[in-house]
Amino acid sequence: MAEEILKSTGADPFSTKEPVTISKTDGTTYYSHLKNDKGVNMNFKLNIFDIGGKHVAVVMILSATDITAAQKNSVDAVIKGITLTGVK
């Protein structure tokens, strides 16, 4: 699924992946890059969560490649702040 999502957005194939957890739901984060329509190089963080084998939750975060460490920490905090509701 990650490959198809990245391809459909024009992003590069993912370079790395790692486990991620949101609201006690395990998933996988895929890291990629793309250039937006204004020519800005972007980091692409794609998070995919299997919800009980019936549904999938996807969180995509794009950020410029030249952000500061503080800005990167803020981006990372977005994932930690997400709550999935109705998940058992």
Buried (B, 14 or more C-beta within 10 A) or exposed (E): EBEEBBEEEEBEEBEEBEEBEBEEBEBBBBBBBBEEEEEEEBBBBBBBBBBEEEEEBEBBBBBEEEEEEEEEEEBEEEBEEEEBEEBE
